[in-house]
Every structure is written in structure tokens, then in C-alpha cells.
Amino acid sequence: MTFKTLDDLTAIAGKRVLVRVDLNVPVKDGKVTDATRIERVVPTIRELSEKGAKVILLAHFGRPKGEPVADMSLSLIAPAVEDILDQRVHFASDCIGEKAATAIAGMNDGDILLLENTRFHKGEEKNDADFTKALAANGDIYVNDAFSAAHRAHASTEGLAHHLPAYAGRTMQAELEALEKGLGQPVRPVVAIVGGAKVSTKIDLLMNLVKQVDALVIGGGMANTFLAARGTNVGKSLCEHDLADTAKQIMIEAAAAGCAIVLPVDGVVAREFKAGAENEVVDIEAIPADAMVLDVGPKSIAAVNEWVSKAATLVWNGPLGAFEIAPFDKATVAVARHAAGRTRSGALVSVAGGGDTVSAMNHAGVVDDLTYVSTAGGAFLEWMEGKPLPGVDILHQNK
């Protein structure tokens, strides 16, 4: 590995360790509704605490735009962190200055302290030098365990590593190791599944993947744009007809790179978009003019699963159909479970993430069976697009 991890940290009892975590979790009526991101950072926090470090958590919550906003205070998240850790979590009402310094001075070895939302200061997102120095004054060591924020060069995600010895936390380490297996140094053949609604949001992703993988499976509403570009009448299906030339160019790039493009050969169509809507399976060249494709059909599922069976590595972003409503979840669930089975048998490295992918994998019940499911969202997508991630790059530089 070209970055330092907690394995490289020794004799940290009494040290002030600034740990960047992702606590940007959904909250409704004052309660955290999905604690996945909190659960992911527990191993790092526990390990540091058990080794006697003074664990000081840095995080953002929402988009307060550099000003304190009451309903974006991390004091709302602290109880959930405390419950999940089953350990007292202290809270300071600022992340720099006297309030932070006083709270840190009162810490005992092994204590955990959550500092207030870093984005309450304009210097955070600007990666301002003075703000970064003020953050750095709170710690002796910096640990980044927030891959999901690594695509942003902010003070707490990138700037701190210029001032303090920098290490990857266990979640960051697991993510980077999984991504390396996915596209960095993958075992071939590599198959990518990309679904979701629109090609327009994933042009960079598709352009990068056709040069990296052996086969690219395209599903969801995106597939309709490719089918239409090929001359197929997609009826009333979601389709970006204005991106036909872009879809054609992606197919040309794929052919030049020797990447197979896998499109649906049949689809599940309906006249209305609602749960339990009357539907039928038709060949992709026979989509009724008054219907829309809401999922791929059984022949397409079999074709995708055949590619998954050939693969040694699978990278997945986005559902194959409108998985949120039955019965249009069948393809996503079927392929996810097939991939999970091959992963359990040791035949496949499977890495999934970004957008609705985590929800889709949860819906299919396979999150624990795939090699890695990333909750990183934008950072995962930018990694798939081949873009630099400042929060990761600085860890490599600190090796």
C-alpha cells in the first residue's frame, strides 16, 4: 500500500488524534434514519480509543454555507454516535478556538470528543490556510476515515494532511483496497454494470469504463438512450434523445477498446409508473408506442448473469430497473443475488456503490455478501470516472 494506516501508528496513548469521519446521515424528526455511515467508522474510533488516544472527531452535516445553522448542528448526531459506539461521546460547540481547546484539554486518554460542524466556518470548503492551521492546533495526528468526502479538497479532508502526520482509518483503508481490486489492479475479465436514469449524469463514467473493463452492461433509463441511438423505438420510456450522438460515440470508443456493450434484449413494459401496474414482457424491438420500459426482461437477466458468471471482477453502479417499486425490481434483485452467490464462492470480486446502488443492494439483501459496498456516493463515482481524489492523493503523498 502507498499510504499509512493505523497499523503504522504506535505509542499513541495520550496523543490527540483528529479523525475525519462522515456523519452526514439522514435525519427525520430529530432522529437518524440510516446510521450506516456511523457504523462504518466505529472500528477506527474504537481502535484509537482502546489504544488510549484522545479521539477528536471532525465532520460536516448538511450545507450550512459557512454559517452556524441550528438544525445542521452535529449535536443532533452525537446521541446516535454514542448509542452505536456504546461509549460516552463528548461534544464541543465549535471545531476551532477556545471552545474546542477547552473541551480537548479536559479529555482523558481514550475519551471521544465530537467537534461542531466544520462547515460552520467558510474556511472549511475553501481549504483556507488559517482555518486549517486552527484545526491542526487541536491535534497531534490526523486520521482520515471519510472516503465519501475525499473528492473535495477541504480543510478537514485534505488541508490537515499538510500539517500533521496523516493516516488512513480502517474504513478508508477498506475502501481503497476494494477499489484497487475493482479497477486499479483487477483480476480479469472485468465487467461493469451501470444503471440509473440518465446518461447525461454519467458520460465521464461511461467514457472511462469502456477503456477499463471487458464488458459494460447498461441498464435502467440509460439503456433506452443507447437503444434509441441504435434506432430502436422506445415508446414513452425515459430517454434522452438529444444524447444519441454521445451514446454512439461511447459505443465507438468501446469497440475501439475491445469492450463489449451489453444492452437489454427484452423489457418489462407498463402504461403507468406505479407499484403493481399492469405489465408485460416484450422484445426490445417491439416496445408499444404507448408504453414505457421499467425493467429489463428475463432474457436480458440471463444475458447479464452470463457475463457475471464469466467475470472475475464486477463493478456496479446503478439499478437495472425501477427497483423501488414491484414488480420492476426483479432484474436488479436477480443479478445482485447471482453476483452475491459467486462472491460467496470465492469466484468473484464484487464492488458496488454510488447513488441508489446501496439502496438497491439492501433491497436485494446482498450488502453483506458482496466484496465491498461503498456508501461514498460522489467520491465513488468520481473514482469510477478516473478523476483524482484530493483526500486520497494527499495520503499517498504522506507515505
Secondary structure as the mmCIF struct_conf table of DSSP 4:
data_model
#
loop_
_struct_conf.conf_type_id
_struct_conf.id
_struct_conf.beg_label_comp_id
_struct_conf.beg_label_asym_id
_struct_conf.beg_label_seq_id
_struct_conf.end_label_comp_id
_struct_conf.end_label_asym_id
_struct_conf.end_label_seq_id
BEND BEND1 PHE A 3 PHE A 3
STRN STRN1 THR A 5 THR A 5
HELX_RH_3T_P HELX_RH_3T_P1 LEU A 6 ASP A 8
BEND BEND2 ALA A 11 ALA A 11
TURN_TY1_P TURN_TY1_P1 ALA A 13 GLY A 14
STRN STRN2 ARG A 16 ARG A 20
STRN STRN3 VAL A 27 LYS A 28
TURN_TY1_P TURN_TY1_P2 ASP A 29 GLY A 30
STRN STRN4 LYS A 31 VAL A 32
BEND BEND3 THR A 33 THR A 33
HELX_RH_AL_P HELX_RH_AL_P1 THR A 36 GLU A 50
TURN_TY1_P TURN_TY1_P3 LYS A 51 GLY A 52
STRN STRN5 LYS A 54 LEU A 58
BEND BEND4 GLY A 62 GLY A 62
TURN_TY1_P TURN_TY1_P4 LYS A 65 GLY A 66
BEND BEND5 GLU A 67 GLU A 67
HELX_RH_3T_P HELX_RH_3T_P2 ALA A 70 MET A 72
HELX_RH_3T_P HELX_RH_3T_P3 LEU A 74 LEU A 76
TURN_TY1_P TURN_TY1_P5 ILE A 77 ILE A 77
HELX_RH_AL_P HELX_RH_AL_P2 ALA A 78 LEU A 85
TURN_TY1_P TURN_TY1_P6 ASP A 86 ASP A 86
BEND BEND6 GLN A 87 GLN A 87
STRN STRN6 HIS A 90 ALA A 92
BEND BEND7 SER A 93 SER A 93
BEND BEND8 CYS A 95 ILE A 96
HELX_RH_AL_P HELX_RH_AL_P3 GLY A 97 ALA A 105
TURN_TY1_P TURN_TY1_P7 GLY A 106 GLY A 106
HELX_LH_PP_P HELX_LH_PP_P1 MET A 107 ASN A 108
TURN_TY1_P TURN_TY1_P8 ASP A 109 GLY A 110
STRN STRN7 ILE A 112 LEU A 115
HELX_LH_PP_P HELX_LH_PP_P2 GLU A 116 GLU A 116
HELX_RH_3T_P HELX_RH_3T_P4 THR A 118 PHE A 120
BEND BEND9 HIS A 121 HIS A 121
HELX_RH_AL_P HELX_RH_AL_P4 LYS A 122 LYS A 126
TURN_TY1_P TURN_TY1_P9 ASN A 127 ASN A 127
HELX_RH_AL_P HELX_RH_AL_P5 ALA A 129 ALA A 136
TURN_TY1_P TURN_TY1_P10 ALA A 137 ASN A 138
BEND BEND10 ASP A 140 ASP A 140
STRN STRN8 ILE A 141 ASN A 144
HELX_RH_3T_P HELX_RH_3T_P5 PHE A 147 ALA A 149
TURN_TY1_P TURN_TY1_P11 ALA A 150 HIS A 151
BEND BEND11 ARG A 152 ARG A 152
TURN_TY1_P TURN_TY1_P12 ALA A 155 GLU A 158
HELX_RH_3T_P HELX_RH_3T_P6 GLY A 159 HIS A 162
TURN_TY1_P TURN_TY1_P13 HIS A 163 HIS A 163
BEND BEND12 LEU A 164 LEU A 164
STRN STRN9 ALA A 166 ALA A 168
HELX_RH_AL_P HELX_RH_AL_P6 ARG A 170 LEU A 179
HELX_RH_PI_P HELX_RH_PI_P1 GLU A 180 GLY A 184
BEND BEND13 GLN A 185 GLN A 185
HELX_LH_PP_P HELX_LH_PP_P3 PRO A 186 VAL A 187
BEND BEND14 ARG A 188 PRO A 189
STRN STRN10 VAL A 190 VAL A 194
BEND BEND15 GLY A 196 ALA A 197
BEND BEND16 VAL A 199 VAL A 199
TURN_TY1_P TURN_TY1_P14 SER A 200 THR A 201
BEND BEND17 LYS A 202 LYS A 202
HELX_RH_AL_P HELX_RH_AL_P7 ILE A 203 LEU A 209
TURN_TY1_P TURN_TY1_P15 VAL A 210 GLN A 212
BEND BEND18 ASP A 214 ASP A 214
STRN STRN11 ALA A 215 ILE A 218
HELX_RH_AL_P HELX_RH_AL_P8 GLY A 220 ALA A 229
TURN_TY1_P TURN_TY1_P16 ARG A 230 GLY A 231
TURN_TY1_P TURN_TY1_P17 GLY A 235 LYS A 236
BEND BEND19 SER A 237 SER A 237
HELX_RH_3T_P HELX_RH_3T_P7 HIS A 241 LEU A 243
HELX_RH_AL_P HELX_RH_AL_P9 ALA A 244 ALA A 257
TURN_TY1_P TURN_TY1_P18 GLY A 258 GLY A 258
HELX_LH_PP_P HELX_LH_PP_P4 CYS A 259 CYS A 259
STRN STRN12 ALA A 260 VAL A 262
BEND BEND20 VAL A 265 VAL A 265
STRN STRN13 ASP A 266 ALA A 270
BEND BEND21 ARG A 271 GLU A 272
BEND BEND22 LYS A 274 LYS A 274
TURN_TY1_P TURN_TY1_P19 ALA A 275 GLY A 276
STRN STRN14 ASN A 279 ASP A 283
HELX_RH_3T_P HELX_RH_3T_P8 ILE A 284 ALA A 286
TURN_TY1_P TURN_TY1_P20 ALA A 289 ASP A 290
STRN STRN15 MET A 292 VAL A 296
HELX_RH_AL_P HELX_RH_AL_P10 PRO A 298 LYS A 310
BEND BEND23 ALA A 312 ALA A 312
STRN STRN16 THR A 313 ASN A 317
BEND BEND24 GLY A 318 GLY A 318
BEND BEND25 LEU A 320 GLY A 321
TURN_TY1_P TURN_TY1_P21 PHE A 323 GLU A 324
BEND BEND26 ILE A 325 ILE A 325
TURN_TY1_P TURN_TY1_P22 ALA A 326 ASP A 329
HELX_RH_AL_P HELX_RH_AL_P11 LYS A 330 ARG A 344
TURN_TY1_P TURN_TY1_P23 SER A 345 GLY A 346
BEND BEND27 ALA A 347 ALA A 347
STRN STRN17 VAL A 349 GLY A 353
BEND BEND28 GLY A 354 GLY A 354
TURN_TY1_P TURN_TY1_P24 GLY A 355 ASP A 356
HELX_RH_AL_P HELX_RH_AL_P12 THR A 357 ALA A 364
TURN_TY1_P TURN_TY1_P25 GLY A 365 GLY A 365
TURN_TY1_P TURN_TY1_P26 VAL A 367 ASP A 369
BEND BEND29 LEU A 370 THR A 371
STRN STRN18 TYR A 372 SER A 374
TURN_TY1_P TURN_TY1_P27 GLY A 377 GLY A 377
HELX_RH_AL_P HELX_RH_AL_P13 GLY A 378 MET A 384
TURN_TY1_P TURN_TY1_P28 GLU A 385 GLY A 386
HELX_RH_AL_P HELX_RH_AL_P14 PRO A 390 GLN A 397
TURN_TY1_P TURN_TY1_P29 ASN A 398 ASN A 398
#
